[in-house]
Amino acid sequence: MRVRSKITFLMLVTLSAVASVGRAEEITTTPLIVYASGWARSVAFSPDGTKVLTGAGYPDRTAKLWDASSGSLLRTFSGHDGWVDSVAFSPDGTKVLTGSHDRTAKLWDASNGALLLTMGHVNTVESVAFSPDGTKLLTGSGDMKARLWDAPNGSLLYIFPVGSVVAPVAFSPDGAKVLTGAGYPDHTARLWGTGGSLFVTFAGHTGWITSVAFSPDGTKLLTAAGAPDYVQDNTAMLWDASNGTSLLTFSGHTGNVHSATFSPDGTKVLTGSWDNTAKLWDASNGALLRTFSGHTDWIFSVAFSPDGTKVVTGSSDGTTRLWLADRAPNIGFSEPVQQTNSELAMRFGGCAR
């Protein structure tokens, strides 16, 4: 994999909009803000939407907290000895959870960066998640297991015997179920009760499951797959959560779809791919609405802001980028312009928009 040199904070000015044959897909190449995050393997918005959290791969191996509107670096969470593959905020925004190739997950105080807990696997920790009430933690690992932990004290509550590399994990909106995604040789997602009962298996992908998510109402599931095991799936799929029926396939990426998520209202789906683009889809019919183009290397992670108006994309090109989720096309373009944070604050009244 290639690692780009660290890219300074940029503000880029406009290019949008082409129409694809048969539908009004817009191609957006101008982010609002570019954060110099390093190789961003995971990204997340704070619950109030004011901050962005990134997890970095080689050579940084830290998580970083950013001001979402200005791009200012607020805090660095240092302590992992390997890539930080997954990051998450607690529901109240007071804590940060990270998972790393150093075989640990760590819980941090978001306000001061203090390390609160460390939890271990016997292989890489590929993914982490908080329960909706913040009382439990979920981790997925290369040791072919997912683990459920007590958030206050880090005690192990249950081990889910997935039997394949567990790349992604997620809690249901009511916290009563967990979702795991499996790599080689399984290629399925599985829905479990928090006590270990297996409810539904979702089979249909031909590649490694790289991302899983619940719809906001919990009735549907989203999975993404790609090529870590060299099977070119490159799709995301929508499922009925109750019975495992496949509802839609989102096709259009030309590389591994490494991240997929629902918009907060559940009407749209966002995907990020190793084809260097992110795509916005209509969740009801699979129509492609927008392509976010501008990263120069693989996109590892995508997320919506809590109000659904912005999206963030993290890439191995050394940057994390903030975009408007929906915007009318602008005509024309200009070359990227480097500006300092203070210059941006003066120009946009303290908030890039």
QUIKA-V702106 format. One record per residue. N is the residue number from 1. RES is the residue in one letter. PHI is phi in whole degrees, 0 to 359 (* if undefined). NEAR is the number of other C-alpha atoms within 8 Angstrom. Layout:
# QUIKA-V702106
n | res | phi | near
N | RES | PHI | NEAR
N | RES | PHI | NEAR
This chain:
# QUIKA-V702106
n | res | phi | near
1 | M | * | 2
2 | R | 264 | 4
3 | V | 241 | 9
4 | R | 281 | 8
5 | S | 292 | 7
6 | K | 299 | 9
7 | I | 254 | 8
8 | T | 288 | 7
9 | F | 301 | 13
10 | L | 237 | 12
11 | M | 235 | 13
12 | L | 250 | 12
13 | V | 247 | 10
14 | T | 358 | 11
15 | L | 203 | 13
16 | S | 216 | 13
17 | A | 82 | 11
18 | V | 224 | 8
19 | A | 258 | 8
20 | S | 272 | 8
21 | V | 298 | 5
22 | G | 86 | 4
23 | R | 201 | 7
24 | A | 269 | 9
25 | E | 284 | 12
26 | E | 256 | 13
27 | I | 254 | 11
28 | T | 253 | 12
29 | T | 244 | 10
30 | T | 240 | 12
31 | P | 283 | 12
32 | L | 287 | 12
33 | I | 217 | 15
34 | V | 242 | 14
35 | Y | 266 | 12
36 | A | 279 | 11
37 | S | 274 | 12
38 | G | 77 | 15
39 | W | 296 | 16
40 | A | 273 | 18
41 | R | 269 | 16
42 | S | 206 | 15
43 | V | 223 | 19
44 | A | 204 | 13
45 | F | 269 | 15
46 | S | 293 | 12
47 | P | 302 | 10
48 | D | 267 | 8
49 | G | 78 | 11
50 | T | 269 | 10
51 | K | 227 | 12
52 | V | 237 | 13
53 | L | 248 | 14
54 | T | 232 | 16
55 | G | 243 | 18
56 | A | 249 | 18
57 | G | 268 | 15
58 | Y | 298 | 9
59 | P | 262 | 6
60 | D | 283 | 9
61 | R | 63 | 14
62 | T | 232 | 14
63 | A | 254 | 14
64 | K | 227 | 13
65 | L | 250 | 12
66 | W | 237 | 13
67 | D | 286 | 12
68 | A | 294 | 10
69 | S | 272 | 10
70 | S | 254 | 12
71 | G | 83 | 12
72 | S | 289 | 8
73 | L | 283 | 9
74 | L | 261 | 8
75 | R | 197 | 9
76 | T | 239 | 10
77 | F | 259 | 9
78 | S | 250 | 7
79 | G | 158 | 5
80 | H | 283 | 11
81 | D | 255 | 8
82 | G | 217 | 10
83 | W | 310 | 16
84 | V | 267 | 18
85 | D | 273 | 16
86 | S | 210 | 14
87 | V | 224 | 19
88 | A | 205 | 13
89 | F | 266 | 15
90 | S | 293 | 11
91 | P | 302 | 11
92 | D | 268 | 8
93 | G | 78 | 11
94 | T | 272 | 10
95 | K | 228 | 12
96 | V | 233 | 13
97 | L | 243 | 15
98 | T | 230 | 15
99 | G | 234 | 17
100 | S | 222 | 17
101 | H | 292 | 14
102 | D | 280 | 11
103 | R | 79 | 13
104 | T | 232 | 14
105 | A | 246 | 14
106 | K | 230 | 12
107 | L | 253 | 12
108 | W | 233 | 13
109 | D | 280 | 12
110 | A | 292 | 10
111 | S | 281 | 6
112 | N | 225 | 6
113 | G | 80 | 10
114 | A | 292 | 7
115 | L | 281 | 9
116 | L | 257 | 8
117 | L | 213 | 9
118 | T | 230 | 10
119 | M | 237 | 8
120 | G | 241 | 7
121 | H | 242 | 10
122 | V | 259 | 6
123 | N | 210 | 10
124 | T | 305 | 13
125 | V | 267 | 18
126 | E | 270 | 16
127 | S | 203 | 15
128 | V | 220 | 19
129 | A | 203 | 13
130 | F | 264 | 16
131 | S | 291 | 13
132 | P | 302 | 11
133 | D | 266 | 8
134 | G | 78 | 11
135 | T | 270 | 10
136 | K | 230 | 11
137 | L | 236 | 13
138 | L | 231 | 15
139 | T | 229 | 15
140 | G | 241 | 17
141 | S | 219 | 17
142 | G | 291 | 13
143 | D | 277 | 11
144 | M | 72 | 12
145 | K | 223 | 15
146 | A | 250 | 15
147 | R | 232 | 12
148 | L | 254 | 13
149 | W | 234 | 12
150 | D | 277 | 12
151 | A | 293 | 10
152 | P | 297 | 5
153 | N | 232 | 6
154 | G | 77 | 10
155 | S | 287 | 7
156 | L | 281 | 9
157 | L | 259 | 8
158 | Y | 198 | 10
159 | I | 244 | 10
160 | F | 269 | 8
161 | P | 276 | 7
162 | V | 293 | 11
163 | G | 91 | 6
164 | S | 220 | 13
165 | V | 307 | 13
166 | V | 262 | 19
167 | A | 280 | 16
168 | P | 247 | 15
169 | V | 219 | 19
170 | A | 201 | 13
171 | F | 266 | 16
172 | S | 290 | 13
173 | P | 301 | 10
174 | D | 269 | 8
175 | G | 77 | 10
176 | A | 273 | 9
177 | K | 227 | 11
178 | V | 232 | 13
179 | L | 238 | 14
180 | T | 238 | 16
181 | G | 241 | 17
182 | A | 249 | 18
183 | G | 267 | 16
184 | Y | 298 | 10
185 | P | 259 | 7
186 | D | 277 | 8
187 | H | 63 | 15
188 | T | 238 | 13
189 | A | 253 | 14
190 | R | 226 | 12
191 | L | 255 | 12
192 | W | 238 | 13
193 | G | 282 | 11
194 | T | 293 | 10
195 | G | 268 | 6
196 | G | 107 | 9
197 | S | 292 | 7
198 | L | 271 | 9
199 | F | 264 | 8
200 | V | 217 | 11
201 | T | 247 | 10
202 | F | 253 | 10
203 | A | 243 | 8
204 | G | 169 | 7
205 | H | 285 | 11
206 | T | 254 | 9
207 | G | 236 | 17
208 | W | 305 | 17
209 | I | 285 | 18
210 | T | 255 | 16
211 | S | 203 | 15
212 | V | 222 | 19
213 | A | 202 | 13
214 | F | 266 | 15
215 | S | 293 | 11
216 | P | 303 | 9
217 | D | 268 | 8
218 | G | 79 | 11
219 | T | 273 | 9
220 | K | 230 | 12
221 | L | 235 | 13
222 | L | 236 | 16
223 | T | 230 | 15
224 | A | 226 | 16
225 | A | 212 | 18
226 | G | 195 | 18
227 | A | 241 | 13
228 | P | 301 | 8
229 | D | 256 | 8
230 | Y | 70 | 7
231 | V | 259 | 10
232 | Q | 275 | 10
233 | D | 275 | 11
234 | N | 62 | 16
235 | T | 229 | 15
236 | A | 242 | 14
237 | M | 227 | 12
238 | L | 253 | 12
239 | W | 229 | 13
240 | D | 281 | 12
241 | A | 291 | 11
242 | S | 280 | 7
243 | N | 222 | 6
244 | G | 81 | 11
245 | T | 288 | 8
246 | S | 283 | 10
247 | L | 257 | 8
248 | L | 211 | 9
249 | T | 238 | 10
250 | F | 264 | 9
251 | S | 244 | 7
252 | G | 159 | 5
253 | H | 286 | 11
254 | T | 251 | 8
255 | G | 213 | 11
256 | N | 317 | 16
257 | V | 271 | 17
258 | H | 268 | 16
259 | S | 208 | 14
260 | A | 210 | 18
261 | T | 207 | 13
262 | F | 272 | 16
263 | S | 291 | 11
264 | P | 302 | 10
265 | D | 267 | 8
266 | G | 79 | 11
267 | T | 272 | 10
268 | K | 228 | 12
269 | V | 233 | 13
270 | L | 243 | 15
271 | T | 233 | 14
272 | G | 234 | 17
273 | S | 225 | 18
274 | W | 284 | 14
275 | D | 273 | 11
276 | N | 76 | 14
277 | T | 237 | 15
278 | A | 245 | 14
279 | K | 227 | 12
280 | L | 252 | 12
281 | W | 234 | 13
282 | D | 280 | 12
283 | A | 288 | 10
284 | S | 276 | 6
285 | N | 222 | 6
286 | G | 81 | 10
287 | A | 293 | 7
288 | L | 280 | 11
289 | L | 260 | 11
290 | R | 203 | 11
291 | T | 241 | 13
292 | F | 262 | 10
293 | S | 238 | 11
294 | G | 159 | 8
295 | H | 296 | 11
296 | T | 252 | 6
297 | D | 207 | 10
298 | W | 304 | 13
299 | I | 266 | 18
300 | F | 262 | 16
301 | S | 207 | 15
302 | V | 223 | 19
303 | A | 204 | 12
304 | F | 268 | 16
305 | S | 292 | 11
306 | P | 302 | 10
307 | D | 269 | 8
308 | G | 78 | 11
309 | T | 272 | 9
310 | K | 227 | 12
311 | V | 228 | 13
312 | V | 234 | 14
313 | T | 230 | 15
314 | G | 246 | 17
315 | S | 223 | 17
316 | S | 280 | 16
317 | D | 279 | 13
318 | G | 94 | 15
319 | T | 229 | 17
320 | T | 242 | 16
321 | R | 236 | 12
322 | L | 254 | 12
323 | W | 230 | 11
324 | L | 285 | 10
325 | A | 290 | 8
326 | D | 225 | 6
327 | R | 205 | 5
328 | A | 296 | 4
329 | P | 296 | 8
330 | N | 255 | 8
331 | I | 266 | 8
332 | G | 91 | 7
333 | F | 202 | 7
334 | S | 222 | 7
335 | E | 290 | 6
336 | P | 304 | 8
337 | V | 243 | 8
338 | Q | 278 | 8
339 | Q | 221 | 9
340 | T | 279 | 8
341 | N | 301 | 10
342 | S | 293 | 6
343 | E | 296 | 8
344 | L | 295 | 15
345 | A | 299 | 12
346 | M | 295 | 8
347 | R | 288 | 7
348 | F | 243 | 9
349 | G | 63 | 8
350 | G | 91 | 10
351 | C | 216 | 9
352 | A | 290 | 11
353 | R | 210 | 4
